[in-house]
Amino acid sequence: MNLRKYYDLDKIINRSAELVYRRVEKLLEERNDFCKCENCVLDLIAYTLNHVTPLYMTSLLGPLDNGRKEKKINTEIEIALEAGIKRIKAHPHHEDYSDIKMKQR
């Protein structure tokens, strides 16, 4: 059975991922001490998502009493972001971190 053939799986969303994306956008606007190249930003997002509890829901239903869960996830996001920033700054995935210009300020 091919689920995609019978069901619209795009209606399932990971609310945690949406919260991470929004928080990383804000972080990139607020901070100038982190490289904003694609490699570093995607590494930060991936690191954070791997350290945050997923929260899946259907887009039809929307959030169902997820206020407490989202508060917990937002705390996890903040902790993971700080750890991710330290790790990525110490081990960036590009050749010369010091020469990267932060063009997207």
Residue, then its C-alpha position, 0 to 999 in steps of 0.5 A: m500500500n502506498l499511503r501517499k496514493y490514498y492519503d494527503l500526508d502533507k496535512i500532517i505538520n511538525r509544530s516543533a519544526e515551525l517553532v524552531y524555524r521561527r526562533v532561528e529567524k529571530l536569532l539571525e536578526e538579533r545576533n551578529d556572533f553567528c555565521k549566517c551562511e547556508n551551511c551554518v544555519l542549516d546545521l543549527i536548524a538540524y541540530t536544534l530539531n534533533h534535540v527538541t521533542p517533535l509535536y505532530m498534528t494535522s493541519l485540519l485540526g490545528p493545535l489541540d490544547n498544546g499550550r503546555k507542550e509548546k512552552k516545554i518545546n520552546t524551552e528545549i529550543e532555547i537550550a538546543l540553540e545555545a548548545g548548537i551555536k557553540r558546537i557549530k562555531a567550534h566546528p563549522h562546515h566550511e573552509d574558513y569560518s573567519d573569512i565568511k562575511m555575514k551578508q544577511r544582517 
